[in-house]
C-alpha cells in the first residue's frame, strides 16, 4: 500500500512539477509550544 502512495505522489510531481514551497500537513512541525515546555527547553 505504501508503495502505491509513493507511486501516486511521484506521478503527481511529474505532472505538476515541484511545489513552490514546502507545506507540512502534520502538527509536529507547526504546532504550538506550551510556555512551560519552552521554558524547560531554554
N, C-alpha and C positions, 0 to 999 in steps of 0.2 A: 504494500500500500504506500509506504513512504517513497518508494522509487517512482510510483505513479505521480505523486505530488511533485517531486523534483522534476520529473519529465515535463509536467504541465507548466511549472514555473519557467523552466528553460525555454519552452515553446513560446510562452508569453513574452519573455525577454527578447527572443529572436524576432517576434512580430512587431513589438513596440519599442524596442531599444532600451537602453539603460535609463532608469529614472533620473531626474534632475537632482533629487535629493533623497537621502535615506529616511525611511519612515519606520519607526518601531511600533509594532502592533501589540506589544505587551506592556504591562505596567512596571516591569522590573527596571527598565531604563528611564521611565518618565514619571514614576510615582512620587508622591510627596514623602519627604523625610520628616519624621516627628522631631520636634525640638529636643526632647530628651536624647534621642538617638544621635542627633547631630552633635550635641554637647559631648557625648561619650566618644564619638569618632574624633573630635578635635582634641 
